[in-house]
Amino acid sequence: MTTLRNNCMISIRLGFTLLGFISAFSLASGSDTKGLTNHNPKLINSFDLRYAANFNGMQIEAVHQLVQLDTGQFRETLEAKNFLGKVREQALFDISDSGQIIPREYSKRQRLLIGTRTQKQQFDWSKNQLIYTKGDQTQQIEIQPGYLDIMSHKLQLRRDVASGHKTLSYAVISRGKLKQYDYRVIGNEVLTTAIGPLNTRVIQRVTNTASKKTKIWLATDWGYLIVRLEKLDRGETQELQISSGQLNNHPVLPLKIDVEN
């Protein structure tokens, strides 16, 4: 029973951590993406991605999708699962004429062996107020224009990196609390993936804690989709790698590298 509970707690931490860092790193923005060039700041390409992840030796499968609804809003979903349970995360958002993400709703549902956990954030911009619900408890939080949720802030990050920004900072409402997320671009790399070699831009999260490190590789030819993530958090290691995907219904393909005879 103790081993089972420990495994479940690992799965819970994985749900919070893995989903939090996968979320929205796969935004297709105004960049050259193999013929998918997009110069409209309001336009976001759809995607459908599959990932394989490793959390301290535990294997995880994840599916990440983004679609535009008939209402004009965008819906992003992310599901991660293994034999211990399943986590589903979803965000609804709009985009302004200038290309800024405007979050409307965020939710997470974790169905595990020890039970189900839910949380939800609803943004009311007419009152600059957020309603946060966790289980059967609800609280109201004052917000300001520009605040984002954990998924939408990474959507905005992808757009900003694609636009050439090197350092980035965001005010994020996560689990009902305001937090600051900072990033910087540290270089470019041709990365070997399950798909094949891909051009990538490497991003690092900026923190003051030496025991916490996060690096993200983004496919610059494919809308800055995330293709690899490495995270170290107080001795726990996590890896995420893309296994297959589509951007705007186009399969992600590897670089063509000439081999000299």
SULVEN-V638759 format. One record per pair of residues at least 12 apart in sequence whose ideal C-beta (glycine too) atoms are under 6 Angstrom apart, sorted by the first residue. I is the first residue (numbers start at 1). J is the second residue. If there is no record, write none. Layout:
{{I,J} {I,J}}
This chain:
{{7,84} {8,112} {8,113} {8,114} {11,84} {11,85} {11,112} {14,55} {15,87} {15,110} {18,53} {18,80} {19,78} {19,80} {19,87} {19,89} {20,150} {21,229} {22,78} {23,78} {23,151} {23,154} {24,151} {24,154} {24,155} {25,154} {25,226} {26,47} {26,49} {26,64} {26,225} {26,226} {27,155} {27,158} {28,45} {28,223} {28,247} {29,158} {29,159} {29,162} {31,162} {33,222} {33,223} {34,221} {36,248} {41,99} {42,95} {45,223} {45,247} {45,248} {46,66} {46,67} {46,248} {47,66} {47,247} {48,65} {48,246} {49,64} {49,245} {50,243} {50,244} {51,240} {51,242} {52,241} {52,243} {53,240} {54,239} {55,238} {56,236} {60,80} {60,82} {61,81} {62,80} {63,79} {64,78} {65,77} {73,92} {73,94} {74,93} {75,92} {76,91} {76,151} {77,90} {84,113} {85,111} {85,112} {86,111} {87,110} {88,109} {89,108} {90,107} {91,106} {91,151} {91,152} {92,104} {92,105} {93,152} {101,152} {101,155} {101,156} {103,123} {103,148} {103,149} {103,152} {104,123} {105,122} {106,121} {106,149} {107,120} {119,134} {120,133} {121,149} {128,143} {130,143} {130,173} {132,176} {147,171} {147,173} {148,170} {148,172} {149,173} {150,174} {153,170} {153,172} {158,224} {162,224} {166,185} {167,184} {168,183} {169,182} {182,206} {183,203} {183,205} {184,204} {184,206} {185,203} {186,202} {186,204} {187,202} {188,201} {189,202} {191,217} {193,227} {193,242} {194,243} {195,252} {195,254} {196,254} {197,254} {197,255} {198,219} {198,227} {199,220} {199,221} {200,217} {200,218} {200,219} {201,218} {201,220} {202,217} {203,216} {211,234} {212,233} {213,232} {214,231} {215,230} {216,229} {222,247} {222,252} {223,247} {227,242} {228,241}}
